[in-house]
């Protein structure tokens, strides 16, 4: 036997060895399969009893020879077009059994039972856009048709991991309109708006690592409307489809003086609003990037309190930015900064004396750190870029690490919602809070 | 971890490893780690004291340690015996010492403790309130992770 023949016979061997059977069916023209061991039976039924307050994909319950089972429309669940049957029309249903859990799923057409070899199942590819990859257990080709094998245990959350349970819970709480744009009822304006906002929130997280929470929701709501009008006037889609869009959207988020030295007069007004006791003042500046903010703060402090000492702990988790921070130089600087700087060949640099007051550290603020009894924390436009659960943790952490009367400065567009523990320091639209 | 400290450690690890092993050494991406971290099998620890407090840990698998020790001693070794262990400790010492010398030139002064070598399976390392900077180094004989956890005395 030559090699080609050997190979061919191996191929047929592979096909012959059938050790996996699945029930195949279609959803909007595509072929899917479910492990036959999960399938109890197939049947046609209609006139399901509607159950109020359930997600839109739950079509109701059905009486299966005395057992009441939920009926789920898989097409609606996966946001695929679903043709609506006239009243009394029968739907194709696959009854699934996962240990004790029995439920029916509605699909377009139920085809047949396909026998395949487990070895020919390939892992799912992320481009199967219709259905989230985590719900697919594999892909298999049989008689020139490509079947996507669904993992029903995961879809119906039979002992799902914690994270998924949260997601399912989230889905359930959304108003039905958001979940199924395919339904033919006219959506009210309000829900379209919240759907837009929801979409923007999600894409911001994906494309730019900006997470919408209570901290920035006021800004986000306001800016989303602004953004939509602006984009529509330009004839562009308001939805964020890539990271450039997300960057464009966030362009107006940063607080004043991001990436440059602060204006000296604003700096002195800021320090007029702040009051520090003691002689050794400790400031924490997480998310300091290239350090402009840290230097500005130190200068502002020393302009007000000549006799006091300041120590700034400046952190960032971007290694490249923070590595440059200790040796920043400027072609020109405002007059007020000059006493703290020396002129070198490459421009103005901060004096060693001032540099020694600032400690730049490569540090991730979601990790532990030993700071305590701080006089001030300046974290502008930093927390919004953390995961929602981290945001909450960090704010609690800030409260813990500040001394009583200490200040927390957040980004202009970030507001604390739980202000029972904090007193707001009023100045323009800055977000300055004092620990009570 | 103070930014000024990072480069001396990365540079000296690269220099020393290239020098003693002779082959090509590649540096992986640096990252920070705060949770408990598994140790590959052979770990050499050098303590730091002075203006800072902390430690540097050199972590590698046992086969890698034996191969590195073989190259450094110019003889074939098959087990991690006393000589091999002393060799790995010496490597840790050389890298840390060179880094500390560089830092000294920059005006940061701190002292070293003699290296300690720990071997075993399924070990983990945890640091209280200090996050560790991980410098992964890929050598011809396997990977060596340099795990630096230091903090300023506040």
Interface residues (C-beta under 8 A of the other chain):
Chain A: X317 X319 X322 X323 X325 X326 X359 X360 X361 X362 X363 X364 X366 X367 X368 X369 X370 X371
Chain B: X1 X2 X3 X4 X6 X7 X30 X32 X33 X34 X128 X129 X130 X131 X133 X151 X152 X154
